Amino acid sequence: MKTIFIIARRTWKTAFSNRATIALTLILGIALCLATFIGWQNFKIQNSQRLKYKELVREKWLEKPDKHPHRMAHYGYLAFRDKHELSFFDFGIESFAGVSIFLEAHKQNTVNFSEAGFSNGMLRFGEMSVAMVLQLLVPLLIFFLGYHSISAEREAGTLKIILCQGVSWRQLLSGKTLGIIAVSFSLFIPVILLTVLLWAMLSNWQVSMDASLRLVFLVLSYAVYFIICAGISVLVSAFHSSSKSALTILLVLWVFFAIVMPRITQALGVILYPSPSKMEFSAAIASDLHKEGDSHDPDDPHYAKIKADVLKKYKVDDVKKLPFNYGGYVMAEGEKISAGIYNQHQRELNKTFEQQNSFTVAASYLNPFLAIKNLSMALTAADFKTYMDFQNQAEAYRYGLAQRMNKLQIEKISNTAPGEKEKPLSISRSNWAEQPDFQYTFQPVSSVISNHFWSILSLLCWFSGVLIFLNISSKWVKTI
């Protein structure tokens, strides 16, 4: 280990004695600071807007006067998707997923008002985030540091001298790798410290255990990613006789892994598992709803049978003689049916999206960039699974709201039964306060790890593979 540390320290000093390395490090440092500022501003502005309108929606809901509960069910509620404190680190699909959804009775709407929808198209080229710099640009720096780590020693004729002094190939490769990791960590550690500070500030210093664990796993994931990149750069340099050819190979690998392969896997997923358009999705739901009947049509055969069964059960010949409001009862039944149909279609659509994304997960075993990208988005709650979870929680809230209003109609609205004191056709506004505000709850980190187990495994496979090759590569390198 002493020999390895000596080589690592020499590699570190050599790197920072090079003006080009210092210049690149400074440029990346500035880029990281700029990305951190952009992420912080993005979170502050968007989160404040969402909180502002969330409070306004609640205020308007509570201000509604006495009225029929079914009218309140159609008045609806606006639910906003919360931003996680760590989302300033990695934007993920935040800008494309939409931020709010209108919740109303008998109808399931889509999430709207994404930032990309209001942009001029520049978002298609990506956003500058801390994660983007760490995933794409820091590996470039690592490759620049490592491409000549072994090949330059061979070209200068010093490689044989080093090996003749009793240094083994394993010690040489490990020392070079450790030195490059130390240089990359000189950028990474300040970024992490700044991330911790901003995360605590954005959390109003109310740091939860779950968010803390997310940050710990995030730091460990990126550390493993940088070690993998450093190991690859040293191995490529060791297997090439010239630094020029090693640099060319590393640049080709970077372009293929970071730019070409992600697009290919996304395209393959869409081709093999095509998803319906929004119009086709809505038409399929409408067709199934039509088969089940219309709860607003008193002559509908399906609901006519329900009416007959209810009249028979209560032994009356008119719904006006029922001890409850029949209109509310029918609306509750219709809501149950329509929600079941929509949820079934939504589950099938989400399954298609997951099948499309499965190509990216599978490709991560061939590309560590995809593995860290998936994990980074998941741990900062900016991935597709978090978006689906928001949709599910919003739909559960919508269904509960609609059924609560139906229950109020059943129990408190007049059924105009003769011989009895009629109930009113509207109820007190105090009932609106009984409906709680929508509060999205992020999935615990244990669920995140479970959902992204294969991405974690792929990163660990890359890590183990690089370490193994660093230890056994001497069998082939010696012959070069």
Secondary structure in CASP SS format (residue, H / E / C, confidence):
PFRMAT SS
TARGET T0000
AUTHOR 0000-0000-0000
METHOD secondary structure of the structure
MODEL  1
M C 1.00
K H 1.00
T H 1.00
I H 1.00
F H 1.00
I H 1.00
I H 1.00
A H 1.00
R H 1.00
R H 1.00
T H 1.00
W H 1.00
K H 1.00
T H 1.00
A H 1.00
F H 1.00
S H 1.00
N C 1.00
R H 1.00
A H 1.00
T H 1.00
I H 1.00
A H 1.00
L H 1.00
T H 1.00
L H 1.00
I H 1.00
L H 1.00
G H 1.00
I H 1.00
A H 1.00
L H 1.00
C H 1.00
L H 1.00
A H 1.00
T H 1.00
F H 1.00
I H 1.00
G H 1.00
W H 1.00
Q H 1.00
N H 1.00
F H 1.00
K H 1.00
I H 1.00
Q H 1.00
N H 1.00
S H 1.00
Q H 1.00
R H 1.00
L H 1.00
K H 1.00
Y H 1.00
K H 1.00
E H 1.00
L H 1.00
V H 1.00
R H 1.00
E H 1.00
K H 1.00
W H 1.00
L H 1.00
E H 1.00
K C 1.00
P C 1.00
D C 1.00
K E 1.00
H C 1.00
P H 1.00
H H 1.00
R H 1.00
M H 1.00
A H 1.00
H H 1.00
Y H 1.00
G C 1.00
Y E 1.00
L E 1.00
A E 1.00
F E 1.00
R C 1.00
D C 1.00
K C 1.00
H C 1.00
E H 1.00
L H 1.00
S H 1.00
F H 1.00
F C 1.00
D C 1.00
F C 1.00
G C 1.00
I C 1.00
E C 1.00
S C 1.00
F C 1.00
A C 1.00
G C 1.00
V C 1.00
S E 1.00
I E 1.00
F E 1.00
L E 1.00
E E 1.00
A C 1.00
H C 1.00
K E 1.00
Q E 1.00
N C 1.00
T C 1.00
V C 1.00
N E 1.00
F C 1.00
S C 1.00
E C 1.00
A H 1.00
G H 1.00
F H 1.00
S C 1.00
N C 1.00
G C 1.00
M H 1.00
L H 1.00
R H 1.00
F H 1.00
G C 1.00
E C 1.00
M C 1.00
S C 1.00
V H 1.00
A H 1.00
M H 1.00
V H 1.00
L H 1.00
Q H 1.00
L H 1.00
L H 1.00
V H 1.00
P H 1.00
L H 1.00
L H 1.00
I H 1.00
F H 1.00
F H 1.00
L H 1.00
G H 1.00
Y C 1.00
H C 1.00
S C 1.00
I C 1.00
S H 1.00
A H 1.00
E H 1.00
R H 1.00
E H 1.00
A H 1.00
G C 1.00
T C 1.00
L H 1.00
K H 1.00
I H 1.00
I H 1.00
L H 1.00
C H 1.00
Q C 1.00
G C 1.00
V C 1.00
S C 1.00
W H 1.00
R H 1.00
Q H 1.00
L H 1.00
L H 1.00
S H 1.00
G H 1.00
K H 1.00
T H 1.00
L H 1.00
G H 1.00
I H 1.00
I H 1.00
A H 1.00
V H 1.00
S H 1.00
F H 1.00
S H 1.00
L H 1.00
F H 1.00
I H 1.00
P H 1.00
V H 1.00
I H 1.00
L H 1.00
L H 1.00
T H 1.00
V H 1.00
L H 1.00
L H 1.00
W H 1.00
A H 1.00
M H 1.00
L H 1.00
S C 1.00
N C 1.00
W C 1.00
Q C 1.00
V C 1.00
S C 1.00
M H 1.00
D H 1.00
A H 1.00
S H 1.00
L H 1.00
R H 1.00
L H 1.00
V H 1.00
F H 1.00
L H 1.00
V H 1.00
L H 1.00
S H 1.00
Y H 1.00
A H 1.00
V H 1.00
Y H 1.00
F H 1.00
I H 1.00
I H 1.00
C H 1.00
A H 1.00
G H 1.00
I H 1.00
S H 1.00
V H 1.00
L H 1.00
V H 1.00
S H 1.00
A H 1.00
F C 1.00
H C 1.00
S C 1.00
S C 1.00
S H 1.00
K H 1.00
S H 1.00
A H 1.00
L H 1.00
T H 1.00
I H 1.00
L H 1.00
L H 1.00
V H 1.00
L H 1.00
W H 1.00
V H 1.00
F H 1.00
F H 1.00
A H 1.00
I H 1.00
V H 1.00
M H 1.00
P H 1.00
R H 1.00
I H 1.00
T H 1.00
Q H 1.00
A H 1.00
L H 1.00
G H 1.00
V H 1.00
I H 1.00
L H 1.00
Y C 1.00
P C 1.00
S C 1.00
P C 1.00
S C 1.00
K H 1.00
M H 1.00
E H 1.00
F H 1.00
S H 1.00
A H 1.00
A H 1.00
I H 1.00
A H 1.00
S H 1.00
D H 1.00
L H 1.00
H H 1.00
K H 1.00
E H 1.00
G C 1.00
D C 1.00
S C 1.00
H C 1.00
D C 1.00
P C 1.00
D C 1.00
D C 1.00
P H 1.00
H H 1.00
Y H 1.00
A H 1.00
K H 1.00
I H 1.00
K H 1.00
A H 1.00
D H 1.00
V H 1.00
L H 1.00
K H 1.00
K H 1.00
Y H 1.00
K C 1.00
V C 1.00
D C 1.00
D C 1.00
V H 1.00
K H 1.00
K H 1.00
L C 1.00
P C 1.00
F C 1.00
N C 1.00
Y H 1.00
G H 1.00
G H 1.00
Y H 1.00
V H 1.00
M H 1.00
A H 1.00
E H 1.00
G H 1.00
E H 1.00
K H 1.00
I H 1.00
S H 1.00
A H 1.00
G H 1.00
I H 1.00
Y H 1.00
N H 1.00
Q H 1.00
H H 1.00
Q H 1.00
R H 1.00
E H 1.00
L H 1.00
N H 1.00
K H 1.00
T H 1.00
F H 1.00
E H 1.00
Q H 1.00
Q H 1.00
N H 1.00
S H 1.00
F H 1.00
T H 1.00
V H 1.00
A H 1.00
A H 1.00
S C 1.00
Y C 1.00
L C 1.00
N C 1.00
P H 1.00
F H 1.00
L H 1.00
A H 1.00
I H 1.00
K H 1.00
N H 1.00
L H 1.00
S H 1.00
M H 1.00
A H 1.00
L H 1.00
T C 1.00
A C 1.00
A C 1.00
D C 1.00
F H 1.00
K H 1.00
T H 1.00
Y H 1.00
M H 1.00
D H 1.00
F H 1.00
Q H 1.00
N H 1.00
Q H 1.00
A H 1.00
E H 1.00
A H 1.00
Y H 1.00
R H 1.00
Y H 1.00
G H 1.00
L H 1.00
A H 1.00
Q H 1.00
R H 1.00
M H 1.00
N H 1.00
K H 1.00
L H 1.00
Q H 1.00
I H 1.00
E H 1.00
K H 1.00
I C 1.00
S C 1.00
N C 1.00
T C 1.00
A C 1.00
P C 1.00
G C 1.00
E C 1.00
K C 1.00
E C 1.00
K C 1.00
P C 1.00
L C 1.00
S C 1.00
I E 1.00
S C 1.00
R H 1.00
S H 1.00
N H 1.00
W H 1.00
A H 1.00
E H 1.00
Q C 1.00
P C 1.00
D C 1.00
F C 1.00
Q C 1.00
Y C 1.00
T C 1.00
F C 1.00
Q C 1.00
P C 1.00
V H 1.00
S H 1.00
S H 1.00
V H 1.00
I H 1.00
S H 1.00
N H 1.00
H C 1.00
F H 1.00
W H 1.00
S H 1.00
I H 1.00
L H 1.00
S H 1.00
L H 1.00
L H 1.00
C H 1.00
W H 1.00
F H 1.00
S H 1.00
G H 1.00
V H 1.00
L H 1.00
I H 1.00
F H 1.00
L H 1.00
N H 1.00
I H 1.00
S C 1.00
S H 1.00
K H 1.00
W H 1.00
V H 1.00
K C 1.00
T C 1.00
I C 1.00
END
